[in-house]
Amino acid sequence: MEQRTNVTEFVLLGLTQSLQGQKILFVVFLFIYIVTIVGNLLIVVTVAISPTLDSPMYFFLGCLSFMDAIYSTTVTPNMIMDLLHEKKTISFQACMSQLFIGHLFAGAEILLLLVMAYDRYVAICKPLHYLMIMNQRVCVLLLLLVWVAGFLHAGVQLLFVYNLPFCGPNVIDNFICDMYPLLKLACTDTYVIGISVVANDGAVCVLIFVLLFISYGVILYSLKTLSQEGRRKALSTCGYHITVVVLFFVPCMFMYVRPPSTLPIDKSFTVFCTVITPMLNPLIYTLRNGEMKSAMKRLWTRKKK
């Protein structure tokens, strides 16, 4: 792709211009990032080495935690380091890389949540055929499909932006490179591209969000055929799945299911999607999952010995 721009770097305004506020945010976000990485990698390691967590549900949970750790790493370390500098800049190539990698993992995670909903549907509604339907080959193929779809989504985003002419100004009122702030800086008409972004991001978010809630609605309706203990366990499992879905999709839909524009509140929603949600996911899945907590305790006990 040939780059058509006079801009070699962008200036990020960050979250706040207050020096005191930046120091506070540095401590807060550093703590959140450490918790995010430790929590998600602990889940990945626990799922990988615990023989009791060999079901497809935990395989996909381990993949989700891996994605959250990498997704957070594409944004949070740079944001933390920028809080220590008065002028925050990012090169054009680094900006494009951050845009691509961020949308790659966000797109893949959205589809992985759909796969996890399908896994729960099969486990609860077709329990006798669960292991036959969700065998190892199917799980790997579904994961491969998730990554391919995420790559295509991110590739389309990059194609939209990379060849746009950026003649100046080069100031982005955010702490990361994202679609709408970049479209705002392009010195050409971006109306068609903006509508395409709404379709590629917003419409896809809404479609998958609706599919997820339909699938969980079917699952909850089918619980009447289960025993009381089965209903309790299924409700617990679906409960934290639905919580993660809401936390991820609501900010995403607010940012992209609207005419292409930038709003001051976008920063808060971006922080929630890229920094807070990857930290909350492992907490939600571990605190409400007895099998995961037991496996972690056994892992910790084994290490002590």
Disulfide bonds with the S-S distance in Angstrom:
Cys95-Cys177 2.04
Cys167-Cys187 2.18
Cys205-Cys252 2.44
